[in-house]
Amino acid sequence: MTVDEKKRAVREHVWARLEEHRAAPAGVHGRIPAFFGADEAADRLAELPEWQSAKIVKAVPDTAQQPVRARALGEGKLVYMAVPKLAEPKPFYLLDPDTLPVSPAEAADKGAAAKVGQAVDVDSMRPPDLIVCGSVAVNRRGVRLGKGAGYSDIEVALLQEAGLIGPETTIVTTVHDLQVIDDDLPETRHDFSVDIIVTPTTVIRCDEPRRPSGLLWDDLPAEKIAAIPALAARLRQQSNA
């Protein structure tokens, strides 16, 4: 069984488990689970010193992390939210709580964020203190699996290449307890791991998180590069250098 096949098997197991226990809405397969208890996980995250000291948060656009985005904006934190599928030339939305024309709760919705946020390129971003990602599965060492598209890995790699994050940057994922796996999970060289796992009931701190050095162009299919304008632009810049 290949690494991709092993990852797919774990995802299918977790999605089925969540539906079986009614821990997420039906139709969760193929998605970052919008698990029940996401509000409680966001509350638990907000108790951590890493959260309380963070002034700038970079977050994914998934529904499961919407309570985290709302909490951050409500507490006056600057939020960078990734454009879904990184599909725009400027792949992040800047959400500044001091200038939002709507409430933090409304701005945290990915549809509203696209309307009220300012689209920004990586080169104009400020270094985030905390990165919040979604996961389908994660083990206690911090190895995580997304839904298989690789967008979170590319987001982190873009920030690393720009010098915006380093070993001191905390990466956290919020998940349901059923998404936490005791066994080893397959990894590839472009995968990052997380420092902290937060569930509705507990906090798990992980040892020796893994950080790739940046974008690994040889691992990126041509169609993936073409579909993500920020990648295509960087590849052109390298070719012209």
C-alpha positions as CSV (number, residue, x, y, z in Angstrom):
1,M,0.0,0.0,0.0
2,T,1.4,3.4,-1.0
3,V,1.6,6.4,1.4
4,D,-1.3,8.0,-0.4
5,E,-3.4,4.8,-0.1
6,K,-2.6,4.6,3.6
7,K,-3.6,8.2,4.1
8,R,-6.8,7.6,2.2
9,A,-7.7,4.6,4.4
10,V,-7.1,6.6,7.6
11,R,-9.3,9.5,6.4
12,E,-12.1,7.1,5.4
13,H,-11.9,5.4,8.8
14,V,-12.2,8.8,10.6
15,W,-15.0,10.1,8.5
16,A,-17.0,6.9,9.0
17,R,-16.3,7.0,12.7
18,L,-17.5,10.6,13.0
19,E,-20.7,9.8,11.2
20,E,-21.3,6.6,13.2
21,H,-21.0,8.5,16.5
22,R,-22.9,11.5,15.1
23,A,-20.0,13.7,16.0
24,A,-20.3,15.7,12.8
25,P,-23.0,16.4,10.3
26,A,-23.8,13.8,7.7
27,G,-21.9,14.1,4.4
28,V,-18.5,14.7,6.1
29,H,-16.6,12.5,3.7
30,G,-14.1,14.4,1.6
31,R,-14.1,17.4,3.9
32,I,-12.4,18.9,6.9
33,P,-15.0,17.8,9.5
34,A,-17.2,20.6,10.8
35,F,-17.3,18.6,14.1
36,F,-19.8,19.2,16.9
37,G,-18.0,20.8,19.7
38,A,-16.0,23.3,17.6
39,D,-17.1,26.2,19.9
40,E,-15.9,24.3,22.9
41,A,-12.6,23.6,21.3
42,A,-12.2,27.3,20.4
43,D,-13.0,28.2,24.0
44,R,-10.3,25.7,25.3
45,L,-7.8,27.1,22.8
46,A,-8.4,30.6,24.1
47,E,-7.3,29.5,27.5
48,L,-3.8,28.7,26.4
49,P,-0.9,31.1,26.9
50,E,0.1,30.8,23.2
51,W,-3.3,32.1,22.2
52,Q,-3.4,34.8,24.8
53,S,-0.1,36.2,23.8
54,A,-0.8,36.0,20.1
55,K,-1.6,39.3,18.3
56,I,-1.7,37.9,14.7
57,V,-3.4,34.6,13.8
58,K,-3.3,32.8,10.5
59,A,-6.3,30.5,10.0
60,V,-7.8,28.1,7.5
61,P,-11.2,28.9,6.0
62,D,-12.8,25.7,7.1
63,T,-16.1,25.8,8.9
64,A,-14.7,23.8,11.8
65,Q,-12.3,26.7,12.6
66,Q,-14.9,29.4,12.2
67,P,-15.4,29.7,16.0
68,V,-11.6,30.2,16.3
69,R,-11.6,33.0,13.7
70,A,-14.6,34.7,15.4
71,R,-12.9,34.4,18.8
72,A,-9.7,35.9,17.5
73,L,-11.4,38.9,15.9
74,G,-13.6,39.4,19.0
75,E,-10.5,39.6,21.1
76,G,-8.9,42.2,18.8
77,K,-6.4,39.9,17.1
78,L,-5.4,40.5,13.5
79,V,-6.5,37.5,11.4
80,Y,-5.2,36.2,8.0
81,M,-7.5,33.7,6.5
82,A,-6.5,31.7,3.5
83,V,-8.5,32.1,0.4
84,P,-10.4,28.8,-0.2
85,K,-8.2,26.6,-2.4
86,L,-5.7,29.5,-2.6
87,A,-7.6,30.2,-5.8
88,E,-6.8,34.0,-6.1
89,P,-3.5,35.8,-7.0
90,K,-3.5,37.2,-3.5
91,P,-4.0,34.0,-1.5
92,F,-5.0,35.5,2.0
93,Y,-7.6,37.7,3.4
94,L,-6.6,40.3,6.0
95,L,-9.3,40.7,8.6
96,D,-8.6,43.7,10.9
97,P,-11.0,43.9,13.8
98,D,-10.4,47.7,14.0
99,T,-11.8,48.3,10.5
100,L,-14.3,45.5,10.0
101,P,-17.8,46.8,8.8
102,V,-19.5,43.8,10.3
103,S,-19.4,41.9,13.6
104,P,-16.5,39.5,14.4
105,A,-18.9,36.6,14.2
106,E,-20.1,37.6,10.8
107,A,-16.6,38.4,9.5
108,A,-15.4,34.9,10.6
109,D,-17.7,33.3,8.0
110,K,-15.6,32.5,4.9
111,G,-18.2,33.9,2.6
112,A,-18.3,37.2,4.5
113,A,-14.5,37.3,4.9
114,A,-14.2,37.3,1.1
115,K,-16.3,40.5,1.0
116,V,-15.0,42.4,3.9
117,G,-11.4,41.3,4.1
118,Q,-8.5,42.8,2.2
119,A,-6.9,40.3,-0.3
120,V,-3.1,40.3,0.4
121,D,-0.1,38.6,-1.1
122,V,2.4,36.8,1.2
123,D,5.0,39.5,0.7
124,S,2.7,42.1,2.4
125,M,1.8,39.9,5.4
126,R,3.1,40.4,8.9
127,P,4.5,37.3,10.7
128,P,1.7,35.4,12.5
129,D,2.2,34.4,16.1
130,L,-0.1,31.4,15.8
131,I,-1.3,29.2,12.9
132,V,-4.6,27.4,13.2
133,C,-5.2,24.5,10.8
134,G,-7.9,22.0,10.3
135,S,-7.4,18.2,10.2
136,V,-9.2,15.0,9.3
137,A,-7.0,13.0,11.6
138,V,-4.0,13.8,13.9
139,N,-2.0,11.6,16.2
140,R,-0.5,12.4,19.6
141,R,2.9,13.2,18.0
142,G,1.3,16.0,16.0
143,V,1.3,14.2,12.6
144,R,-1.9,15.3,10.8
145,L,-3.8,14.5,7.7
146,G,-5.9,17.0,5.9
147,K,-8.6,16.1,3.4
148,G,-5.9,15.3,0.8
149,A,-5.7,18.4,-1.3
150,G,-2.5,19.7,0.3
151,Y,-3.6,23.3,0.7
152,S,-2.6,23.7,4.4
153,D,0.9,22.3,3.6
154,I,1.2,24.8,0.7
155,E,0.0,27.7,3.0
156,V,2.6,26.9,5.6
157,A,5.3,26.4,3.0
158,L,4.6,29.8,1.4
159,L,4.9,31.5,4.8
160,Q,8.1,29.7,5.5
161,E,9.7,30.7,2.2
162,A,8.7,34.3,2.9
163,G,10.5,34.1,6.3
164,L,7.2,34.8,8.1
165,I,7.3,31.7,10.3
166,G,10.0,29.6,12.0
167,P,10.5,27.0,14.7
168,E,9.1,29.4,17.3
169,T,5.8,29.8,15.5
170,T,3.1,27.7,17.2
171,I,0.9,25.6,14.9
172,V,-2.4,24.2,16.4
173,T,-5.2,22.2,15.1
174,T,-8.8,22.0,16.6
175,V,-10.5,18.6,16.1
176,H,-13.1,16.3,17.7
177,D,-11.7,13.8,20.2
178,L,-12.6,11.0,17.7
179,Q,-10.2,12.5,15.2
180,V,-7.2,11.9,17.5
181,I,-5.4,8.7,16.5
182,D,-3.1,6.7,18.8
183,D,-1.3,5.0,16.0
184,D,1.5,6.3,13.7
185,L,0.3,8.2,10.6
186,P,2.0,8.2,7.2
187,E,4.0,11.3,6.3
188,T,5.6,12.7,3.2
189,R,8.4,15.2,3.2
190,H,6.2,18.2,2.5
191,D,3.9,17.5,5.5
192,F,4.1,19.6,8.6
193,S,3.1,18.5,12.0
194,V,1.4,20.5,14.8
195,D,2.6,21.7,18.2
196,I,-0.8,21.5,19.9
197,I,-4.0,19.6,19.4
198,V,-7.1,21.1,21.0
199,T,-10.4,19.1,21.3
200,P,-13.7,20.0,23.0
201,T,-12.4,18.1,26.1
202,T,-8.6,18.3,26.2
203,V,-5.3,19.8,25.1
204,I,-2.5,17.6,23.8
205,R,1.0,19.1,23.5
206,C,3.2,17.4,20.9
207,D,7.0,16.8,21.0
208,E,9.4,17.8,18.2
209,P,7.0,19.2,15.6
210,R,8.1,18.7,12.0
211,R,8.6,21.7,9.6
212,P,9.6,21.3,5.9
213,S,12.0,23.9,4.7
214,G,9.5,25.5,2.3
215,L,8.0,24.7,-1.1
216,L,9.1,21.4,-2.6
217,W,8.6,22.1,-6.2
218,D,9.5,18.5,-7.3
219,D,6.5,17.2,-5.3
220,L,4.0,19.7,-6.8
221,P,2.2,18.4,-9.9
222,A,2.0,20.9,-12.8
223,E,-1.8,21.0,-12.6
224,K,-1.6,22.0,-8.9
225,I,0.9,24.8,-9.6
226,A,-1.3,26.1,-12.5
227,A,-4.4,26.0,-10.2
228,I,-2.8,28.2,-7.5
229,P,-1.8,31.6,-8.9
230,A,0.6,32.3,-6.0
231,L,2.6,29.2,-6.9
232,A,2.5,29.9,-10.6
233,A,3.8,33.4,-10.0
234,R,6.6,32.3,-7.8
235,L,7.7,29.6,-10.3
236,R,7.8,32.3,-13.0
237,Q,9.9,34.5,-10.7
238,Q,12.4,31.7,-10.2
239,S,12.5,30.9,-13.9
240,N,13.3,34.6,-14.7
241,A,15.8,35.0,-11.9
